[in-house]
Amino acid sequence: MKDDTTIRQSTDPFLLEVLKNAFDTIAEEITLTIIRTAYSQIVRDSLDFSTALCDAEGRTLAQGVCTPMHLGSFHDALLNMVREIGDDIHEDDYYIMNDPYAAAGQHLPDIYVVKPVFVEGKLKGWSTTLAHHSDVGGIVAGSNALGATEIWQEGLRLPVLKLVDKGKRNETLWKIIGLNVRTPDLVYGDLQAQMAACATGAKGMQKLYHRYGEDVIDQAIEDLNDYTRRLAEAEISDIPNGVYRFTDHIDGIGDDPEPIILNVAVTVEDNRIIVDWDGSSAQIEGGVNSTFPFTKACAYAALRSVMRADIPNCHGFTDTVEVLAPEGTVVRPVSPGPCGARGITGYRMIDCLFGALSQAVPDRVTADGSGGSTLPTISGVSNGKPYIFCETAMGTWGAGAANDGQEGVPHIGANQSNVPVEMIEAAYPLRIERYGFVTDSGGPGKHRGGLAIERNYQVLSDIALLNVRSDKRAYPPHGLFGGDDGAPSMNVLVSDEGERVLPVLLSEPVRMNKNDVFRHQMPSGGGYGNAYERDPEDVLNDVILGKVSVDGAKRDYKVVIVSTDDGYAVDTIKTAEIRAA
């Protein structure tokens, strides 16, 4: 790596490291406050929210350990907010917004709540939160309407507004929100959790200013961004110059899906990177369109993940990356394009970028994985009260140059969590019939892809509506460098009438009756390298663990496993014979 990281700022290097960690700590305190006070499972347990500490200009100083696809979008949202409100900013204000077009938001369920940070009467920063709310209205419970054809069908649109003005709640706005959502208690509770978290962040930043003084902190902010930019430039300069291209797909929406194309060209020029999405599909009359701030955030997340240095999570990193996307495309829609399920496009953009980056830095990326979360939403009425169950079910990774794919882990774009079975069953009229790995599902390779995860939901209320956002059936997770593809996803509705295969992306909710089961298998991970080069002892270990069957070992890896008094063993002679053949 080129040595271009010599610190040239005026802040003492040791103090700068202390302050960097102080900013990180404040961002994490914002995160912990939301976890401790949120009402809904999608926020509290799935961790579908994000936090950041920003300076007065809206530049990110630190991020909570949450969702990278959210965090790279904060700067655009705050720039737009500052333009909208002008000088009408007061210490006890709280701002709210969600609209992709009027407020540089992401999709309507993701609501920003932001608080200014004043020190000695001067605006010094912003304590910011974004949370995926259980419902914001619209034609589908949970507000992830894949079949929406325009954004007005997706729910309540909020431009930049004051939730609290000079310490006084905007009661009119609170009433409007409550009347337009299906779960007002949860939405109110999560909004107040966001407010409490913002207050925590503001107090932390004020304490930092009071301890070190205005001049020291202001200079440190500039120096931290400069240091981050130069460190990122040094990392980029270590990647071979060139143009790296890749094409990926989303299966499409509904019973007769039309594939959605994502086409990327990653250009590395010395210490800069250009990510160009020209050639991607036109925007869709369906809720998978990705707003441009979200598209940029996905590029930042993918590129940051292949860099080896401990680059601070602040705005300076984004100065090294330029993202291009034609207007009117699925990666940069124009109004009134719907965006409710844009998360699936974000995950696929990161997967597509990894495909391109595998050509430049093959040892730093994995084969394709499960492609982000499945988002099942089951809604109905139980004991006279409406309920909406929604979770971000995470899966598995593809294999890498030195290891098998990990299982039961989140996608790199979203540090989120699967809700524990016991918590689902305690809160909703649902029973999780099965939750586990699927044998023989991992993509074969010298290193095996992670196994698929199956999660089956049984409805216990009389009637429910099922909405599903999933992917990778027609286009399963790809392997790398000779590795085989992973297993595709599958959605099956099991009822008294038998089994019915459902699309990966439902254009409209499906009715479920009491005791019906939604059986979902997530995609697995692709393999890395030739499966016939896999160490037979590794295959044996997979058989012992139940990850690969005896038949699968012979079929996929040409390894013959036999039963012994002690369990299983490799028949080395037969294995050598069939591998040689």
C-alpha positions as MATLAB code, in Angstrom:
seq = 'MKDDTTIRQSTDPFLLEVLKNAFDTIAEEITLTIIRTAYSQIVRDSLDFSTALCDAEGRTLAQGVCTPMHLGSFHDALLNMVREIGDDIHEDDYYIMNDPYAAAGQHLPDIYVVKPVFVEGKLKGWSTTLAHHSDVGGIVAGSNALGATEIWQEGLRLPVLKLVDKGKRNETLWKIIGLNVRTPDLVYGDLQAQMAACATGAKGMQKLYHRYGEDVIDQAIEDLNDYTRRLAEAEISDIPNGVYRFTDHIDGIGDDPEPIILNVAVTVEDNRIIVDWDGSSAQIEGGVNSTFPFTKACAYAALRSVMRADIPNCHGFTDTVEVLAPEGTVVRPVSPGPCGARGITGYRMIDCLFGALSQAVPDRVTADGSGGSTLPTISGVSNGKPYIFCETAMGTWGAGAANDGQEGVPHIGANQSNVPVEMIEAAYPLRIERYGFVTDSGGPGKHRGGLAIERNYQVLSDIALLNVRSDKRAYPPHGLFGGDDGAPSMNVLVSDEGERVLPVLLSEPVRMNKNDVFRHQMPSGGGYGNAYERDPEDVLNDVILGKVSVDGAKRDYKVVIVSTDDGYAVDTIKTAEIRAA';
ca = [
       0.000    0.000    0.000;
       1.224    3.476   -0.811;
       2.212    5.442    2.280;
      -0.095    8.448    1.913;
      -1.551    8.465    5.416;
       0.898   10.751    7.224;
      -1.162   12.956    9.531;
      -0.925   16.566    8.428;
      -3.660   18.059   10.605;
      -3.193   20.369   13.563;
      -4.977   18.091   16.052;
      -2.614   15.929   18.053;
      -2.827   12.396   16.540;
      -3.447   10.763   19.915;
      -6.178   13.247   20.766;
      -7.740   12.722   17.332;
      -7.969    8.983   18.022;
      -9.542    9.695   21.407;
     -12.126   12.002   19.860;
     -12.873    9.581   17.014;
     -13.719    6.941   19.596;
     -15.731    9.477   21.569;
     -17.864   10.221   18.501;
     -18.295    6.464   17.943;
     -19.342    5.990   21.551;
     -21.979    8.701   21.304;
     -23.390    7.111   18.136;
     -23.561    3.756   19.933;
     -25.306    5.370   22.914;
     -27.959    6.621   20.491;
     -28.298    3.042   19.223;
     -28.587    1.514   22.694;
     -31.242    4.023   23.705;
     -33.445    2.936   20.791;
     -32.943   -0.760   21.591;
     -33.932   -0.175   25.216;
     -36.980    1.995   24.522;
     -38.444    0.934   21.152;
     -41.911   -0.652   21.059;
     -42.006   -2.694   17.851;
     -40.141   -5.936   17.188;
     -38.988   -4.763   13.766;
     -37.012   -1.999   15.510;
     -36.197   -3.484   18.913;
     -35.398   -7.092   17.939;
     -34.748   -7.119   14.187;
     -32.615   -3.960   14.646;
     -34.002   -2.375   11.487;
     -32.871    1.133   12.379;
     -29.755    3.287   12.227;
     -28.135    6.144   14.098;
     -25.469    8.700   13.338;
     -23.809   11.734   14.826;
     -23.338   14.548   12.301;
     -21.680   17.954   12.316;
     -23.486   21.219   11.655;
     -23.110   20.748    7.893;
     -24.742   17.314    8.010;
     -21.482   15.414    7.495;
     -21.387   12.082    9.308;
     -18.925   11.911   12.203;
     -19.792    8.463   13.495;
     -22.333    5.707   12.935;
     -24.029    3.231   15.211;
     -23.486   -0.453   14.441;
     -26.699   -0.810   12.485;
     -27.597   -0.769    8.788;
     -24.891    0.426    6.362;
     -27.475    0.834    3.572;
     -29.220    3.428    5.743;
     -26.194    5.263    6.989;
     -24.694    6.404    3.710;
     -27.973    8.207    2.995;
     -27.946   10.451    6.064;
     -25.896   13.228    4.461;
     -28.297   13.730    1.551;
     -31.296   13.792    3.890;
     -29.692   16.324    6.231;
     -28.554   18.580    3.373;
     -32.106   18.640    2.074;
     -33.469   19.275    5.568;
     -31.140   22.210    6.205;
     -32.159   23.755    2.884;
     -35.828   23.369    3.791;
     -35.739   24.802    7.313;
     -33.220   27.616    6.764;
     -32.556   29.471   10.017;
     -35.674   28.191   11.800;
     -33.647   25.923   14.098;
     -33.929   25.876   17.881;
     -32.312   23.802   20.604;
     -35.490   21.971   21.661;
     -36.666   21.177   18.114;
     -37.144   17.681   16.696;
     -37.563   17.198   12.949;
     -39.300   14.356   11.147;
     -39.322   13.252    7.489;
     -39.609   10.154    5.311;
     -40.516   11.060    1.740;
     -38.059    9.870   -0.958;
     -38.768   12.820   -3.234;
     -39.663   15.698   -0.910;
     -37.168   14.866    1.842;
     -34.388   12.765    0.215;
     -35.685    9.794    2.195;
     -35.411    6.099    1.380;
     -38.891    4.593    1.600;
     -41.900    5.620    3.616;
     -41.574    3.143    6.535;
     -38.076    4.527    7.255;
     -38.759    7.661    9.297;
     -35.995   10.086   10.226;
     -36.171   11.838   13.603;
     -33.412   14.433   13.993;
     -32.416   16.843   16.775;
     -30.048   19.816   16.462;
     -27.115   20.081   18.863;
     -26.445   23.589   20.211;
     -23.418   24.625   22.257;
     -23.371   28.103   23.766;
     -26.150   29.145   21.399;
     -24.346   27.892   18.272;
     -25.477   25.005   16.053;
     -22.718   22.404   16.250;
     -24.259   19.202   14.993;
     -27.185   16.853   14.569;
     -28.172   13.783   16.531;
     -29.906   11.595   13.963;
     -31.981    8.421   13.903;
     -33.817    6.444   11.250;
     -36.183    3.587   12.104;
     -38.259    1.195   10.008;
     -41.749    1.561   11.455;
     -44.233   -1.278   11.709;
     -46.709    0.536    9.453;
     -47.169    3.915    7.771;
     -50.450    3.182    6.011;
     -50.923    2.442    2.336;
     -52.548   -0.452    0.522;
     -50.625   -3.223    2.322;
     -50.199   -3.771    6.058;
     -46.578   -3.066    6.924;
     -46.329   -0.604    4.008;
     -44.086   -2.746    1.793;
     -46.435   -2.841   -1.188;
     -44.599   -4.650   -3.957;
     -47.569   -4.164   -6.262;
     -47.826   -0.416   -5.766;
     -47.648    1.538   -9.023;
     -47.126    4.990   -7.489;
     -45.825    6.297   -4.199;
     -49.205    7.596   -3.023;
     -50.300    3.977   -2.608;
     -47.465    3.257   -0.187;
     -48.512    5.259    2.853;
     -48.147    8.547    4.685;
     -45.689   10.930    3.015;
     -43.848   13.308    5.342;
     -41.772   16.231    4.036;
     -39.413   17.970    6.461;
     -41.628   18.907    9.416;
     -41.223   19.816   13.066;
     -42.332   17.008   15.344;
     -41.506   19.256   18.284;
     -41.134   23.034   17.951;
     -39.179   24.832   20.702;
     -40.051   22.058   23.130;
     -43.768   21.948   22.240;
     -45.164   18.880   20.510;
     -46.828   19.429   17.161;
     -50.095   17.790   18.247;
     -51.703   18.244   14.835;
     -48.933   16.242   13.195;
     -49.027   13.541   15.866;
     -52.784   13.122   15.296;
     -52.338   12.920   11.521;
     -49.700   10.208   11.925;
     -51.821    8.241   14.380;
     -54.874    8.302   12.126;
     -52.993    7.133    9.030;
     -51.200    4.072   10.417;
     -52.591    0.684   11.416;
     -50.510    0.364   14.591;
     -50.488    3.826   16.186;
     -49.311    2.607   19.584;
     -46.205    1.017   18.077;
     -45.502    3.969   15.789;
     -45.936    6.494   18.615;
     -43.714    4.393   20.872;
     -40.953    4.072   18.306;
     -41.062    7.787   17.472;
     -40.640    8.612   21.149;
     -37.771    6.102   21.348;
     -36.109    7.953   18.482;
     -36.617   11.259   20.280;
     -35.082    9.887   23.464;
     -32.133    8.556   21.477;
     -31.623   11.917   19.765;
     -31.602   13.633   23.149;
     -28.963   11.160   24.347;
     -26.754   11.922   21.372;
     -27.150   15.675   21.751;
     -26.134   15.541   25.420;
     -23.090   13.449   24.582;
     -21.904   15.859   21.918;
     -22.478   18.861   24.187;
     -20.385   17.250   26.931;
     -17.585   16.695   24.441;
     -17.597   20.370   23.441;
     -17.681   21.504   27.057;
     -14.759   19.252   27.966;
     -12.386   20.091   25.115;
     -13.635   23.451   23.890;
     -15.158   24.660   20.647;
     -11.930   25.246   18.740;
     -10.507   21.810   19.524;
     -13.639   19.866   18.511;
     -14.275   21.940   15.389;
     -10.688   21.388   14.217;
     -10.839   17.687   15.086;
     -13.943   17.267   12.920;
     -12.131   18.712    9.919;
      -9.014   16.675   10.604;
     -10.963   13.432   11.059;
     -12.674   13.847    7.698;
      -9.371   14.690    6.025;
      -7.603   11.717    7.611;
     -10.449    9.391    6.600;
     -10.372   10.620    3.013;
      -6.607   10.132    2.701;
      -6.730    6.701    4.305;
      -9.465    5.652    1.857;
      -7.458    7.047   -1.056;
      -4.469    4.970    0.029;
      -6.659    1.855    0.159;
      -8.101    2.527   -3.303;
      -4.639    3.058   -4.739;
      -3.856   -0.514   -3.691;
      -6.592   -1.830   -6.035;
      -5.455   -2.368   -9.659;
      -6.653    0.331  -12.026;
      -9.292   -0.813  -14.477;
     -12.990   -1.064  -15.296;
     -14.751   -4.010  -13.679;
     -18.245   -4.938  -14.875;
     -20.968   -7.238  -13.604;
     -24.658   -7.870  -14.224;
     -27.089   -9.242  -11.648;
     -30.859   -9.719  -11.550;
     -33.884   -9.463   -9.323;
     -36.327  -12.224  -10.247;
     -39.268   -9.849  -10.738;
     -42.674   -9.185   -9.188;
     -45.825  -11.295   -9.198;
     -46.992  -14.526  -10.825;
     -45.427  -13.749  -14.207;
     -42.226  -11.955  -13.207;
     -40.055  -10.009  -15.615;
     -36.381   -9.999  -14.558;
     -35.014   -6.679  -13.336;
     -31.476   -5.998  -14.549;
     -28.754   -4.374  -12.468;
     -25.703   -3.486  -14.495;
     -22.627   -1.910  -12.922;
     -19.225   -0.691  -14.063;
     -16.678    0.001  -11.316;
     -13.821    2.194  -12.513;
     -10.688    2.422  -10.377;
      -8.502    5.395  -11.262;
      -5.514    5.704   -8.936;
      -7.109    6.840   -5.651;
     -10.697    7.357   -6.871;
     -13.579    5.012   -7.668;
     -16.531    5.609   -9.996;
     -19.592    3.369   -9.702;
     -21.822    3.646  -12.779;
     -25.224    1.917  -12.992;
     -25.864    2.768  -16.661;
     -27.635   -0.133  -18.389;
     -29.843   -1.039  -15.430;
     -33.587   -1.518  -15.919;
     -35.949    1.414  -16.218;
     -37.869    2.208  -13.048;
     -40.558   -0.326  -12.240;
     -44.294    0.009  -11.658;
     -43.702   -1.833   -8.433;
     -42.189   -1.003   -5.074;
     -38.576   -2.066   -5.723;
     -37.171    1.249   -6.997;
     -34.127    2.467   -5.085;
     -33.872    6.179   -4.350;
     -30.546    7.725   -5.354;
     -29.330    8.431   -1.787;
     -29.972    4.755   -1.020;
     -28.131    3.695   -4.189;
     -25.135    5.754   -3.127;
     -25.221    4.265    0.361;
     -25.115    0.733   -1.067;
     -22.018    1.592   -3.080;
     -20.320    3.018    0.014;
     -21.176   -0.117    2.017;
     -19.817   -2.525   -0.598;
     -16.588   -0.620   -1.158;
     -15.949   -0.009    2.534;
     -16.264   -3.741    3.212;
     -13.362   -4.702    0.911;
     -10.921   -2.219    2.434;
      -8.489   -3.597    4.972;
      -7.598   -0.473    6.927;
      -9.626    0.634    9.943;
     -11.185    3.569    8.133;
     -13.331    5.778   10.391;
     -17.055    5.745    9.599;
     -17.279    9.421    8.746;
     -18.100   11.516    5.702;
     -14.542   11.811    4.409;
     -14.727    8.282    2.997;
     -17.524    9.238    0.597;
     -15.356   11.952   -0.975;
     -13.362    9.197   -2.692;
     -16.362    7.583   -4.411;
     -18.534    8.956   -7.223;
     -21.833    7.197   -7.929;
     -23.597    7.655  -11.274;
     -27.083    6.457  -12.223;
     -29.426    7.555  -15.014;
     -32.671    9.165  -13.858;
     -35.795    7.127  -14.422;
     -34.105    3.804  -13.673;
     -34.691    1.258  -10.919;
     -31.601    2.650   -9.158;
     -32.645    6.318   -9.500;
     -36.407    6.636   -9.913;
     -38.295    9.866  -10.441;
     -41.607   10.746   -8.832;
     -44.064    9.101   -8.476;
     -42.078    5.837   -8.632;
     -42.916    3.556   -5.653;
     -40.044    2.621   -3.323;
     -41.622    0.611   -0.488;
     -39.611   -2.586   -1.040;
     -36.452   -0.913   -2.296;
     -34.413   -2.913    0.233;
     -34.239   -5.923   -2.077;
     -32.677   -3.723   -4.763;
     -30.158   -2.389   -2.279;
     -29.030   -5.865   -1.322;
     -28.777   -6.870   -4.964;
     -26.731   -3.779   -5.822;
     -24.195   -4.772   -3.163;
     -24.142   -8.337   -4.508;
     -23.636   -6.965   -8.012;
     -20.770   -4.761   -6.824;
     -19.125   -7.774   -5.169;
     -19.356   -9.583   -8.484;
     -17.473   -6.721  -10.128;
     -14.957   -6.395   -7.307;
     -14.179  -10.129   -7.438;
     -12.307   -9.359  -10.657;
     -10.158   -6.734   -8.951;
      -9.661   -8.157   -5.444;
     -10.688  -11.837   -5.628;
      -9.365  -12.649   -2.176;
     -11.497   -9.969   -0.480;
     -15.002  -10.945   -1.596;
     -17.154  -14.026   -1.201;
     -19.321  -15.875   -3.656;
     -22.935  -14.774   -3.744;
     -25.042  -15.319   -0.629;
     -28.703  -15.356    0.323;
     -29.044  -11.790   -0.904;
     -30.245   -9.994    2.194;
     -33.358  -10.398    4.233;
     -36.602  -12.047    3.412;
     -39.319   -9.687    4.620;
     -42.452  -11.641    5.558;
     -45.411   -9.619    6.807;
     -48.381  -11.415    8.364;
     -51.293   -9.242    9.482;
     -54.731   -9.883   10.893;
     -56.930   -9.516   13.963;
     -56.443  -11.412   17.227;
     -58.552  -10.994   20.365;
     -60.278   -8.036   18.730;
     -57.039   -6.139   18.052;
     -55.159   -5.750   14.770;
     -51.614   -7.086   14.580;
     -48.810   -6.778   12.042;
     -45.902   -9.170   12.278;
     -42.895   -8.161   10.193;
     -39.286   -9.237   10.421;
     -36.078   -9.058    8.413;
     -35.072  -12.722    8.234;
     -31.358  -12.990    7.479;
     -29.595  -15.998    6.021;
     -26.118  -16.929    4.892;
     -22.990  -15.952    2.958;
     -21.199  -17.454    0.011;
     -17.797  -19.083    0.390;
     -14.561  -17.116    0.243;
     -10.996  -17.693   -0.849;
     -10.027  -19.137    2.533;
     -13.227  -20.283    4.212;
     -16.678  -21.779    3.865;
     -19.699  -19.497    3.812;
     -21.024  -18.348    7.164;
     -24.550  -19.290    8.237;
     -27.110  -17.465   10.319;
     -25.524  -14.077    9.689;
     -26.802  -10.788    8.230;
     -26.039   -9.451    4.793;
     -23.173   -6.943    4.729;
     -25.693   -4.214    3.881;
     -27.742   -4.599    7.056;
     -26.451   -5.517   10.490;
     -29.844   -6.853   11.505;
     -31.053   -9.852   13.439;
     -33.578  -12.667   13.196;
     -36.226  -12.379   15.900;
     -36.044  -15.274   18.398;
     -38.821  -17.832   17.982;
     -40.009  -17.419   21.566;
     -40.472  -13.660   21.154;
     -42.526  -14.086   17.981;
     -44.803  -16.675   19.562;
     -45.244  -14.606   22.727;
     -46.243  -11.447   20.851;
     -48.262  -12.722   17.870;
     -50.809  -15.449   17.037;
     -48.113  -17.369   15.166;
     -46.213  -20.588   15.693;
     -42.788  -21.170   14.185;
     -43.015  -24.791   13.085;
     -39.433  -25.103   11.912;
     -36.324  -22.974   11.985;
     -33.089  -24.550   10.850;
     -30.552  -25.353    8.143;
     -31.263  -27.294    4.953;
     -28.923  -30.217    4.276;
     -27.098  -30.285    0.903;
     -28.161  -26.721    0.089;
     -24.781  -24.956    0.266;
     -23.163  -24.317   -3.113;
     -20.436  -26.953   -3.671;
     -16.894  -25.697   -4.056;
     -13.376  -26.033   -2.742;
     -14.951  -23.924   -0.046;
     -18.653  -24.624    0.458;
     -21.321  -21.960    0.453;
     -23.330  -21.467    3.618;
     -26.470  -23.574    4.043;
     -29.967  -22.291    3.324;
     -32.201  -21.487    6.276;
     -35.811  -22.651    6.452;
     -38.362  -20.810    8.600;
     -42.005  -21.916    8.690;
     -44.819  -19.749   10.096;
     -48.194  -21.188   11.161;
     -51.127  -18.792   11.589;
     -53.203  -19.218   14.753;
     -55.696  -16.402   14.188;
     -58.820  -17.034   12.106;
     -57.725  -15.080    9.031;
     -54.462  -13.388    8.086;
     -52.877  -11.713    5.082;
     -49.381  -12.685    3.957;
     -47.030  -10.373    2.082;
     -43.514  -11.542    1.120;
     -40.398   -9.870   -0.210;
     -37.797  -12.477   -1.164;
     -35.614  -13.249   -4.200;
     -33.082  -15.529   -5.947;
     -35.191  -18.363   -7.309;
     -34.792  -17.875  -11.062;
     -31.318  -16.434  -10.468;
     -29.835  -18.399   -7.530;
     -26.668  -17.242   -5.739;
     -23.704  -17.583   -8.075;
     -20.440  -19.290   -7.260;
     -16.992  -17.864   -7.949;
     -13.926  -19.300   -9.719;
     -15.429  -22.701  -10.456;
     -17.698  -22.886   -7.436;
     -21.279  -24.041   -8.011;
     -24.411  -21.978   -7.491;
     -26.237  -22.060   -4.195;
     -29.771  -23.379   -3.748;
     -32.654  -21.094   -4.807;
     -35.310  -19.677   -2.511;
     -38.776  -21.152   -2.180;
     -42.113  -19.887   -0.834;
     -44.891  -22.423   -0.224;
     -48.341  -21.915    1.292;
     -49.533  -25.117    2.974;
     -53.297  -25.318    3.612;
     -56.143  -27.842    3.638;
     -56.180  -27.507   -0.145;
     -52.570  -28.703   -0.427;
     -49.345  -26.900   -1.244;
     -49.193  -23.764   -3.388;
     -45.935  -22.288   -4.616;
     -45.905  -18.505   -4.215;
     -43.876  -15.953   -6.198;
     -40.688  -14.571   -4.676;
     -42.174  -11.054   -4.680;
     -45.929  -10.964   -4.098;
     -47.772   -8.331   -6.100;
     -50.658   -8.510   -3.621;
     -51.188  -10.151   -0.216;
     -52.306  -13.782    0.016;
     -55.017  -14.910    2.412;
     -54.118  -17.423    5.103;
     -56.638  -19.293    7.229;
     -56.175  -20.634   10.728;
     -53.466  -23.350   10.879;
     -52.175  -22.564    7.385;
     -48.375  -22.574    7.149;
     -46.088  -20.298    5.168;
     -42.989  -22.365    4.465;
     -39.996  -20.309    3.394;
     -36.553  -21.506    2.368;
     -33.998  -18.756    1.921;
     -31.314  -19.038   -0.770;
     -28.004  -20.542    0.300;
     -24.473  -19.396   -0.513;
     -22.491  -20.087   -3.674;
     -19.296  -22.117   -3.644;
     -15.758  -20.827   -4.218;
     -13.367  -22.919   -6.324;
     -13.724  -26.400   -7.795;
     -15.746  -28.747   -5.577;
     -13.530  -31.712   -6.517;
     -10.598  -29.936   -4.871;
     -12.337  -29.842   -1.495;
     -10.432  -31.718    1.193;
     -12.249  -35.046    1.770;
     -11.815  -34.564    5.514;
     -13.792  -31.306    5.257;
     -16.537  -33.165    3.396;
     -16.508  -35.861    6.095;
     -16.877  -33.203    8.775;
     -19.851  -31.720    6.892;
     -21.494  -35.166    6.802;
     -20.935  -35.644   10.532;
     -22.515  -32.234   11.213;
     -25.484  -32.952    8.927;
     -24.617  -30.179    6.500;
     -24.011  -32.616    3.650;
     -25.620  -36.034    3.190;
     -23.694  -39.183    2.281;
     -25.312  -39.104   -1.163;
     -24.553  -35.390   -1.504;
     -20.897  -35.972   -0.668;
     -20.571  -38.439   -3.542;
     -22.714  -36.462   -5.983;
     -21.328  -32.978   -5.388;
     -17.758  -33.581   -4.177;
     -16.906  -37.091   -5.489;
     -16.112  -38.143   -1.942;
     -17.259  -41.588   -0.809;
     -18.355  -41.695    2.825;
     -18.965  -45.056    4.535;
     -20.469  -46.002    7.881;
     -18.182  -47.446   10.537;
     -18.577  -48.588   14.116;
     -17.463  -45.120   15.188;
     -19.733  -43.235   12.776;
     -18.473  -42.172    9.355;
     -15.186  -42.335    7.471;
     -13.800  -41.492    4.023;
     -13.248  -44.394    1.670;
      -9.986  -43.022    0.305;
      -9.564  -45.631   -2.431;
     -13.012  -45.181   -3.994;
     -12.796  -41.419   -3.568;
      -9.517  -41.345   -5.476;
     -10.989  -43.532   -8.208;
     -14.086  -41.426   -8.897;
     -12.182  -38.151   -8.615;
      -9.628  -39.417  -11.092;
     -12.429  -40.409  -13.456;
];
